[in-house]
Amino acid sequence: MDPSEREHRLLKEIEQNLRHQDRAFAWRMDALNAASARQGPQRFACHTTRQELVCVFLIVVILTALSLLLILTVDRTRIPPATPVDTRVRIDIGTAVAPSTFAT
């Protein structure tokens, strides 16, 4: 939301009064504004060095290698082998079962 004309005028008067009363403060503000204009919008961004990037990359590679090593060398003898399940259905056509044999 843009300030109104009245607010612009008031801000301009405040700035002029500050510049008149405290020239050192005005000089520091001008230097700060000039530095921020030179550095652009990324002046508050996090800057990383090449050394930091290399360290992060090496840590990722080492952790990946350790994870892979752990997965490949886990003791598989403790895990019992899966027993195959017989999925074939047996149907004996010639044999009849009496209903009394189902009762226990």
C-alpha distances in whole Angstrom, upper triangle without the diagonal:
4,7,9,13,14,12,13,16,17,16,18,21,20,21,24,25,25,27,29,30,30,31,32,28,27,29,28,24,25,27,25,22,25,26,23,23,26,26,23,20,23,24,24,25,29,31,35,38,41,43,41,40,44,44,42,44,47,46,45,49,51,49,50,53,54,53,55,58,58,57,60,63,62,66,66,70,68,67,69,70,69,72,72,72,75,73,76,77,81,83,86,88,91,91,90,89,90,88,90,89,85,86,86
4,6,9,11,10,10,13,14,13,15,18,18,18,21,23,23,24,27,28,28,29,30,26,24,27,26,22,23,25,23,20,23,25,22,21,25,25,22,20,24,24,24,26,30,32,36,39,41,44,42,41,45,46,44,46,49,48,47,51,53,52,52,55,56,55,57,60,60,60,63,65,65,68,69,72,71,70,72,73,72,75,75,75,78,76,79,81,84,86,90,91,95,94,94,93,94,91,93,92,89,89,89
4,7,8,6,6,10,10,10,12,15,15,15,18,20,20,22,24,25,26,26,28,24,23,25,25,21,22,25,23,20,23,25,22,22,26,26,24,22,26,26,25,28,31,34,37,40,43,46,43,43,47,48,46,48,51,50,50,53,55,54,54,58,59,58,60,63,62,62,65,68,67,71,71,75,73,72,75,75,74,78,78,78,81,79,82,84,87,89,93,94,98,97,97,95,97,94,96,95,91,92,92
4,5,5,6,9,10,11,12,14,15,17,18,20,21,23,24,26,27,28,29,26,24,27,27,24,24,27,26,23,26,28,26,25,29,29,27,26,29,29,29,32,35,37,41,44,47,49,47,47,51,51,50,51,55,54,53,57,59,57,58,62,62,61,63,66,66,66,69,71,71,74,75,78,77,75,78,79,78,81,81,81,84,82,85,86,90,92,96,97,100,100,99,98,99,97,98,98,94,94,94
4,5,5,6,9,10,11,12,14,15,17,18,20,21,23,24,26,26,29,26,23,26,27,23,24,27,26,23,26,28,26,25,29,30,28,27,31,30,31,33,37,39,43,46,49,51,49,49,53,53,52,54,57,56,56,59,61,60,61,64,65,64,66,69,69,69,72,74,74,77,78,81,80,79,82,82,81,84,84,84,87,85,88,90,94,95,99,100,104,103,103,102,103,100,102,101,98,98,98
4,5,5,6,9,10,11,12,14,15,17,18,20,21,23,24,25,28,25,23,26,27,23,24,27,26,24,27,29,27,27,31,32,30,29,32,32,32,35,38,40,44,47,50,52,50,50,54,55,53,55,58,57,57,60,62,61,62,65,66,65,67,70,70,70,73,75,75,78,79,82,81,80,83,83,82,85,86,86,89,87,90,91,95,97,100,102,105,105,104,103,104,101,103,102,98,99,99
4,5,5,6,8,10,11,12,14,15,16,18,20,21,22,23,25,22,20,24,24,20,21,25,23,21,24,26,24,24,28,29,27,26,29,28,28,31,34,37,40,43,46,49,46,47,51,51,49,52,55,54,54,57,59,57,58,62,62,62,64,67,66,67,70,72,71,75,76,79,78,76,79,80,79,82,83,83,86,84,87,89,92,94,98,99,103,102,102,100,101,99,100,100,96,96,96
4,6,5,6,9,10,11,12,14,15,16,18,20,21,22,24,21,18,21,22,19,19,22,21,19,21,24,22,21,25,26,25,24,27,27,27,30,33,35,39,42,45,47,45,46,49,50,49,51,54,53,53,56,58,57,58,61,62,61,64,66,66,67,69,71,71,75,76,79,78,77,80,80,80,83,83,83,86,85,88,89,93,95,99,100,104,103,103,101,103,100,102,101,97,98,97
4,6,5,6,9,10,11,12,14,15,17,18,20,21,23,21,18,22,23,19,20,23,23,20,23,26,24,24,27,29,27,27,30,29,30,33,36,38,42,45,48,50,48,49,52,53,52,54,57,56,56,59,61,60,61,65,65,65,67,70,70,70,73,75,75,78,79,83,81,80,83,84,83,86,87,87,90,88,92,93,97,99,102,104,107,107,106,105,106,104,105,104,101,101,101
4,5,5,6,9,10,11,12,14,15,16,18,20,22,19,17,21,22,18,19,23,22,20,23,26,24,24,28,29,28,27,30,29,29,32,36,38,42,44,47,49,47,48,52,52,51,53,56,55,55,59,60,59,61,64,64,64,66,69,69,69,72,74,74,77,78,82,80,79,82,83,82,86,86,86,89,88,91,93,96,98,102,103,107,106,106,104,106,103,104,103,100,100,100
4,5,5,6,9,10,11,12,14,15,16,17,19,16,14,18,18,15,16,19,18,17,20,22,21,21,24,25,24,24,27,25,26,29,32,34,38,40,44,46,44,45,48,49,47,50,53,52,52,55,57,56,57,61,61,61,63,66,65,66,69,71,71,74,75,79,77,76,79,80,80,83,84,84,87,86,89,90,94,96,100,101,105,104,104,102,104,101,103,102,98,98,98
4,5,5,6,9,10,11,12,14,15,16,18,16,13,16,18,15,15,19,18,16,19,22,21,20,24,25,24,24,28,26,27,30,33,35,39,41,44,47,45,46,49,50,49,51,54,54,54,57,59,58,59,62,63,63,65,67,67,68,71,73,73,76,78,81,80,79,82,83,82,85,86,87,89,88,91,93,97,99,102,104,108,107,107,105,107,104,106,105,101,101,101
4,5,5,6,9,10,11,12,14,15,18,16,14,17,19,16,17,20,20,19,21,24,23,23,27,28,28,28,31,29,29,33,36,38,42,44,47,49,48,49,52,52,51,54,57,56,56,60,61,60,62,65,66,65,68,70,70,71,74,75,75,79,80,83,82,81,84,85,85,88,89,89,92,91,94,96,100,102,105,107,110,110,109,108,109,107,108,107,103,104,103
4,5,5,6,9,10,11,12,14,16,13,12,16,16,14,15,19,18,17,20,22,22,22,26,27,26,26,29,27,27,31,34,36,39,42,45,47,45,46,50,50,49,51,54,54,54,57,59,58,59,62,63,63,65,67,67,68,71,73,73,76,77,81,79,79,82,83,82,86,87,87,90,89,92,94,98,100,103,105,109,108,107,106,107,105,106,105,101,101,101
4,5,5,6,9,10,10,11,13,11,9,12,13,11,12,15,15,14,17,19,19,19,22,24,23,24,26,24,25,29,31,33,37,39,42,44,43,44,47,48,47,49,52,52,52,55,57,56,58,61,61,61,63,66,66,67,69,71,71,75,76,80,78,77,81,82,81,85,86,86,89,88,92,93,97,99,103,105,108,107,107,106,107,105,106,105,101,101,101
4,5,5,6,9,10,10,13,12,9,13,15,13,13,17,17,16,18,21,21,21,24,26,26,27,29,27,28,32,35,36,40,42,45,47,46,47,50,51,50,52,55,55,55,58,60,59,61,64,64,64,67,69,69,70,73,74,75,78,80,83,82,81,84,85,85,88,89,90,93,92,95,97,101,103,107,108,112,111,111,109,111,108,110,108,105,105,105
4,5,5,6,8,10,13,12,10,14,15,14,15,18,19,18,21,23,23,24,27,28,28,29,31,29,30,33,36,37,41,43,47,48,47,48,52,52,51,54,56,56,56,59,61,60,62,65,65,65,68,70,70,71,74,75,75,79,80,84,82,82,85,86,86,89,90,91,94,93,96,98,102,104,108,109,113,112,112,110,112,109,110,109,105,106,105
4,5,5,6,8,10,8,7,11,12,11,12,15,16,16,18,20,21,22,24,26,26,26,29,26,26,30,33,34,38,40,43,45,43,45,48,48,48,50,53,52,53,56,58,57,59,62,62,62,65,67,67,68,71,72,72,76,77,81,79,79,82,83,83,87,88,88,92,91,94,96,100,102,105,107,111,110,110,108,109,107,108,107,103,104,103
4,6,6,5,8,7,5,8,11,10,10,13,15,14,16,19,20,20,23,24,25,26,28,26,27,30,33,34,38,39,43,44,43,45,48,48,48,50,53,53,53,56,58,58,59,62,63,63,65,67,67,69,71,73,73,77,78,82,80,80,83,84,84,88,89,90,93,92,95,97,101,103,107,109,112,111,111,110,111,109,110,109,105,105,105
4,6,6,10,10,9,11,14,13,14,17,18,18,20,22,23,24,26,28,29,30,32,29,30,34,37,38,41,43,46,48,47,48,51,52,51,54,56,56,57,60,61,61,63,66,66,66,69,71,71,72,75,76,77,80,82,85,84,83,87,88,88,91,92,93,96,95,99,101,104,107,110,112,116,115,115,113,114,112,113,112,108,109,108
4,6,9,9,9,12,14,14,15,18,19,19,21,23,24,25,27,29,30,31,33,30,30,34,36,37,41,43,46,47,46,48,51,51,51,54,56,56,57,60,61,60,62,65,65,66,68,70,70,72,74,76,76,79,81,84,83,82,86,87,87,91,92,93,96,95,99,100,104,106,110,112,115,114,114,112,114,111,113,111,108,108,107
4,6,5,6,9,10,11,13,15,16,17,19,20,21,23,25,26,27,28,30,27,27,31,33,34,38,39,43,44,43,45,48,48,48,51,53,52,53,56,57,57,59,62,62,63,65,67,67,69,71,72,73,76,78,81,80,80,83,84,84,88,89,90,93,93,96,98,102,104,108,110,113,112,112,110,112,109,111,109,106,106,105
4,5,5,6,9,10,10,12,14,15,16,18,20,21,23,24,26,27,29,26,27,31,33,33,37,38,41,43,42,44,47,47,47,50,52,52,53,56,57,57,59,61,62,62,65,67,67,68,71,72,73,76,78,81,80,80,83,84,85,88,89,90,94,93,96,98,102,105,108,110,114,113,113,111,113,110,112,110,106,107,106
4,5,5,6,9,10,11,12,14,15,17,18,20,21,23,24,26,27,24,25,28,30,31,34,35,39,40,39,41,44,44,44,47,49,49,50,53,54,54,56,58,59,59,62,64,64,66,68,69,70,73,75,78,77,77,81,82,82,86,87,88,91,91,94,96,100,103,106,108,112,111,111,109,111,108,110,108,104,105,104
4,5,5,6,9,10,11,12,14,15,17,18,20,21,23,24,25,22,22,26,28,29,32,34,37,38,37,39,42,42,42,45,47,47,48,51,52,52,54,56,57,57,60,62,62,63,66,67,67,71,73,76,75,75,78,79,80,83,84,85,89,88,91,93,97,100,103,105,109,108,108,106,108,105,106,105,101,102,101
4,5,5,6,9,10,10,12,14,15,16,18,20,21,22,24,21,22,26,28,29,33,34,38,39,38,40,43,43,43,46,48,48,49,52,53,53,55,57,58,58,61,63,63,64,67,68,69,72,74,77,76,76,79,80,80,84,85,86,89,88,92,94,97,100,103,105,109,108,108,107,108,106,107,106,102,103,102
4,5,5,6,9,10,11,12,14,15,17,18,20,22,23,20,22,25,27,28,31,32,36,37,37,38,41,42,42,44,46,46,48,50,52,52,54,56,57,57,60,61,62,63,66,67,68,71,73,76,76,75,79,80,80,84,85,86,89,88,92,94,97,100,104,106,109,108,108,107,109,106,108,106,103,103,102
4,5,5,6,9,10,11,12,14,15,17,18,20,21,17,19,22,24,25,28,29,33,34,33,35,38,38,38,41,43,43,44,47,48,48,50,53,53,54,56,58,59,60,62,64,64,68,70,73,72,72,75,76,77,80,81,82,86,85,88,91,94,97,100,102,106,105,105,104,105,103,104,103,99,100,99
4,5,5,6,9,10,11,12,14,15,16,18,19,16,17,21,23,24,28,30,33,34,33,35,38,38,38,41,43,43,44,47,48,48,50,52,53,53,56,58,58,59,62,63,64,67,69,72,71,71,74,75,75,79,80,81,84,83,87,89,92,95,99,101,104,103,103,102,103,101,103,101,97,98,97
4,5,5,6,9,10,11,12,14,15,17,19,16,18,22,24,25,28,30,33,35,34,35,38,39,39,41,44,44,45,47,49,49,51,53,54,55,57,59,59,60,63,64,65,69,70,74,73,72,76,77,77,80,81,82,85,84,88,90,94,96,100,102,105,105,105,103,105,103,104,103,99,100,99
4,5,5,6,9,10,11,12,14,16,18,15,17,20,22,22,26,27,30,32,31,33,35,36,36,39,41,41,42,45,46,47,48,51,52,52,54,56,57,58,60,62,63,66,68,71,71,70,74,75,75,78,79,81,84,83,86,89,92,95,99,101,104,103,104,102,104,102,103,102,98,99,98
4,5,5,6,9,10,11,12,14,15,12,13,17,19,20,23,25,28,30,29,30,33,34,34,36,38,39,39,42,44,44,45,48,49,49,51,53,54,55,58,59,60,63,65,68,67,67,71,71,72,75,76,77,81,80,83,85,89,92,95,97,101,100,100,99,101,98,100,98,95,95,94
4,5,5,6,9,10,11,12,14,12,14,17,20,21,24,26,29,31,30,31,34,35,35,37,40,40,40,43,45,45,46,49,50,50,52,54,55,56,58,60,61,64,66,69,68,68,71,72,72,75,76,77,80,79,83,85,89,91,95,97,100,100,100,99,100,98,100,98,94,95,94
4,5,5,6,9,10,13,14,12,15,18,20,20,24,25,28,30,30,31,34,35,35,37,39,40,40,43,45,45,46,49,50,50,52,55,55,56,59,60,61,65,66,70,69,69,72,73,73,76,77,78,81,80,84,86,90,92,96,98,101,101,101,100,102,100,101,100,96,97,96
4,5,5,6,9,11,12,9,12,15,17,17,20,22,25,27,26,27,30,31,31,33,36,36,37,39,41,42,43,45,47,47,49,51,52,53,55,57,58,61,63,67,66,65,69,69,70,73,74,76,79,78,81,83,87,90,93,95,99,98,99,97,99,97,99,97,94,94,94
4,5,5,6,8,9,7,10,12,15,16,19,21,24,26,25,26,30,31,30,32,35,35,35,38,40,40,41,44,45,45,47,50,50,51,53,55,56,60,61,65,64,63,67,67,67,71,72,73,76,75,78,81,84,87,90,92,96,95,96,94,96,94,96,94,91,91,91
4,6,5,8,10,9,12,15,18,18,21,23,26,28,28,28,31,33,32,34,37,37,37,40,42,42,43,46,47,47,49,51,52,53,55,57,58,62,63,67,66,65,69,69,69,72,73,74,77,76,79,82,85,88,91,93,97,96,97,96,98,96,97,96,92,93,92
4,6,9,10,9,13,14,17,16,20,21,23,26,26,26,29,31,30,32,35,35,36,38,40,41,42,44,46,46,48,50,51,52,54,56,57,61,62,66,65,65,68,68,68,72,73,74,77,76,79,82,85,88,91,93,97,96,97,96,98,96,98,96,92,94,93
4,7,7,5,9,11,13,13,16,17,20,23,22,22,26,27,27,28,31,32,32,34,37,37,38,40,42,42,44,46,47,48,50,52,53,57,58,62,61,61,64,65,65,68,69,70,73,72,76,78,82,84,88,90,93,93,93,92,94,93,94,92,89,90,89
4,6,6,9,10,14,14,17,19,22,24,23,23,27,28,27,29,32,33,32,35,37,37,38,41,42,42,44,46,47,48,50,52,53,57,58,62,61,60,64,64,64,67,68,69,72,71,74,76,80,83,86,88,92,91,92,91,93,91,92,91,87,88,88
4,6,8,8,12,13,17,19,22,24,23,23,26,27,26,28,31,31,31,33,36,36,36,39,41,40,42,45,45,46,48,50,51,55,56,59,59,58,61,61,61,65,65,66,69,68,71,74,77,80,83,85,89,88,89,88,89,88,89,87,84,85,84
4,5,5,8,9,13,15,18,21,19,19,22,24,22,24,27,28,27,30,32,32,33,36,37,37,39,41,42,43,45,47,48,51,53,56,56,55,58,59,59,62,63,64,67,66,69,72,75,78,81,83,87,87,87,86,88,86,87,86,82,83,83
4,6,9,9,13,15,18,21,19,20,23,24,23,25,28,28,29,31,33,33,34,37,38,39,41,43,44,44,47,48,49,53,54,58,57,57,60,61,61,64,65,66,69,69,72,74,78,81,84,86,90,89,89,88,90,88,90,88,84,85,85
4,7,9,12,15,19,20,18,19,23,23,22,24,27,27,27,30,32,31,33,36,37,37,39,41,41,42,45,47,47,51,52,56,55,54,58,58,58,62,63,64,67,67,70,72,76,78,82,84,88,87,87,86,88,86,87,85,82,83,82
4,6,10,13,16,18,16,16,20,20,19,21,24,24,24,27,29,28,29,32,33,33,35,38,38,39,41,43,44,48,49,52,52,51,54,55,55,59,60,61,64,63,67,69,73,75,79,81,84,84,84,83,85,83,84,82,79,80,79
4,6,10,13,15,12,13,16,17,15,18,21,20,21,24,25,25,26,29,30,30,32,35,35,36,39,40,41,45,46,50,49,48,52,53,53,57,58,59,62,62,65,68,71,74,77,80,83,82,83,81,83,82,83,81,77,78,77
4,7,10,12,10,11,14,15,14,17,19,19,20,23,24,25,26,29,30,30,32,34,35,36,38,40,41,45,46,50,49,49,53,53,54,57,58,60,63,63,66,69,72,75,79,81,84,84,84,83,85,83,85,82,79,80,79
4,7,8,6,7,10,11,11,13,15,16,17,19,21,21,23,25,26,27,29,31,32,33,35,37,38,42,43,47,46,46,50,50,51,55,56,58,61,60,64,67,70,73,76,79,82,81,82,81,83,82,83,80,77,78,77
4,5,5,7,9,10,11,13,14,16,17,19,20,22,23,25,26,27,29,31,32,34,35,37,38,42,44,47,47,47,50,51,52,56,57,59,62,62,65,68,71,74,78,80,83,83,84,83,85,83,85,82,79,80,79
4,5,5,6,9,10,11,12,14,15,17,18,20,21,23,24,26,27,29,30,32,33,35,36,40,42,45,45,45,49,49,50,54,55,57,60,60,63,66,70,73,76,79,82,81,82,81,84,82,84,81,78,79,78
4,5,5,6,9,10,11,12,14,15,16,18,20,21,22,24,26,27,29,30,32,33,34,38,40,43,44,44,47,48,49,53,54,57,60,60,63,66,69,73,76,78,82,81,82,81,83,82,83,80,78,79,77
4,5,5,6,9,10,11,12,14,15,17,18,20,21,23,24,26,27,29,30,32,33,37,39,42,42,42,46,46,47,51,52,54,58,58,61,64,67,71,74,76,80,79,80,78,81,79,80,78,75,76,75
4,5,5,6,9,10,11,12,14,16,17,18,20,21,23,24,26,27,29,30,32,36,37,41,41,41,44,45,45,49,50,52,56,55,59,62,65,68,71,74,77,77,77,76,79,77,79,76,73,74,73
4,5,5,6,9,10,11,12,14,15,16,18,20,21,22,24,26,27,28,30,34,36,39,39,39,43,43,45,48,49,52,55,55,58,61,65,68,71,74,77,76,77,76,79,77,79,76,73,74,73
4,5,5,6,9,10,11,12,14,15,16,18,20,21,22,24,26,27,28,32,34,37,37,38,41,42,43,47,49,51,54,54,58,61,64,67,70,73,76,75,76,75,77,76,77,75,72,73,71
4,5,5,6,9,10,11,12,14,15,17,18,20,21,23,24,26,27,31,33,36,36,36,39,40,41,45,46,48,52,52,55,58,61,64,68,70,73,73,74,72,75,73,74,72,69,70,69
4,5,5,6,9,10,11,12,14,15,17,18,20,21,23,24,26,30,31,35,35,35,38,39,40,43,45,47,50,50,53,56,60,63,66,69,72,71,72,71,74,72,74,71,68,69,68
4,5,5,6,9,10,10,12,14,15,16,18,20,21,22,24,28,30,33,33,34,37,38,39,43,44,46,50,50,53,56,60,63,66,69,72,71,72,71,74,73,73,71,68,69,68
4,5,5,6,8,10,11,12,14,15,16,18,20,21,22,26,28,31,31,32,35,36,37,41,43,45,48,49,52,55,58,61,65,67,70,70,70,69,72,70,71,69,66,67,65
4,6,5,6,9,10,11,12,14,15,16,18,20,21,25,27,30,30,30,33,34,35,39,40,42,45,46,49,52,55,58,62,64,67,67,68,67,69,68,69,66,63,64,63
4,6,5,6,9,10,11,12,14,15,16,18,20,24,25,29,29,29,33,33,34,38,39,42,45,45,48,51,55,58,61,64,67,66,67,66,69,68,69,66,63,65,63
4,5,5,6,9,10,10,12,14,15,16,18,22,24,27,27,28,31,32,34,37,39,41,45,45,49,52,55,58,61,64,67,66,67,66,69,68,68,66,63,64,63
4,5,5,6,9,10,10,12,14,15,16,20,22,25,25,25,29,30,31,35,37,39,42,43,46,49,52,56,59,62,65,64,65,63,66,65,65,63,60,61,60
4,5,5,6,9,10,11,12,14,16,19,21,24,25,24,28,28,29,33,34,37,40,40,44,47,50,53,56,59,62,61,62,61,64,63,64,61,58,60,58
4,5,5,6,9,10,11,12,14,18,19,23,24,24,27,27,29,33,34,37,40,41,44,47,50,54,57,59,62,62,63,62,64,63,64,61,59,60,59
4,5,5,6,9,10,10,12,16,18,21,21,22,25,26,28,32,33,36,40,40,44,47,50,53,56,59,62,61,62,61,63,62,63,60,58,59,57
4,5,5,6,9,10,11,15,16,20,20,19,23,24,25,29,31,33,37,37,41,44,47,50,53,56,59,58,59,58,60,59,60,57,54,56,54
4,5,5,6,9,10,14,15,19,19,19,22,22,24,28,29,32,35,36,39,42,45,48,51,54,57,56,58,57,59,58,59,56,54,55,54
4,5,5,6,8,12,14,17,18,18,22,22,24,28,30,32,36,37,40,43,46,50,52,55,58,57,59,57,60,59,60,57,55,56,54
4,6,5,6,10,12,15,15,16,19,20,22,26,28,31,34,35,39,42,44,48,51,54,57,56,57,55,58,57,57,54,52,53,52
4,6,6,9,10,14,14,14,17,18,19,23,25,28,31,32,35,38,41,45,48,51,53,52,54,52,55,54,55,52,49,51,49
4,6,9,9,13,14,14,17,17,19,23,25,28,31,32,35,38,41,45,47,50,53,52,54,53,55,55,55,52,50,52,50
4,6,8,11,12,13,16,17,20,23,25,28,32,33,36,40,42,46,48,52,54,53,54,53,56,55,56,52,50,52,50
4,6,9,9,10,14,15,17,21,23,26,30,31,35,38,40,44,46,50,52,51,52,51,53,52,53,50,47,49,47
4,6,6,8,11,13,16,19,22,25,28,30,33,36,39,42,45,48,50,49,50,49,51,51,51,48,46,47,45
4,5,6,8,9,12,16,18,21,25,27,30,33,35,39,41,44,47,45,47,45,48,47,48,44,43,44,42
4,5,7,9,12,15,18,21,24,27,29,32,34,38,40,44,45,44,46,44,47,46,46,43,41,42,40
4,6,9,12,15,18,21,24,27,30,32,34,38,40,44,46,44,45,43,46,45,45,42,40,41,39
4,6,9,12,15,18,21,23,27,29,31,35,37,41,43,41,43,41,43,43,43,40,37,39,37
4,6,9,12,15,18,21,24,26,28,32,34,37,39,38,39,38,40,39,40,36,34,36,34
4,6,9,12,16,18,21,24,26,29,32,35,37,36,37,36,39,39,39,36,34,35,34
4,6,9,13,15,18,21,23,26,29,32,35,33,35,33,36,36,36,33,31,33,32
4,6,9,12,15,18,20,23,26,29,31,30,31,30,33,33,33,30,28,30,29
4,6,9,12,15,17,20,23,26,29,28,29,28,31,31,32,29,27,30,29
4,6,9,12,14,17,20,23,26,25,26,25,28,28,29,26,24,27,26
4,6,8,10,14,17,20,22,22,23,23,26,26,27,24,23,25,25
4,6,10,13,16,19,22,21,23,22,25,25,27,25,23,26,26
4,6,10,13,15,18,18,20,20,24,24,26,23,22,25,26
4,6,10,12,15,15,17,17,20,21,23,20,19,22,24
4,6,10,12,12,14,14,18,19,21,18,18,21,22
4,6,9,9,11,12,16,17,20,17,17,21,22
4,6,6,8,10,14,16,18,16,16,20,22
4,6,8,11,14,16,19,17,18,22,24
4,7,10,13,16,18,17,18,22,24
4,7,10,13,15,13,15,18,20
4,7,9,12,11,12,16,18
4,6,8,7,9,12,14
4,5,6,8,10,13
4,5,6,8,11
4,5,6,9
4,6,8
4,6
4
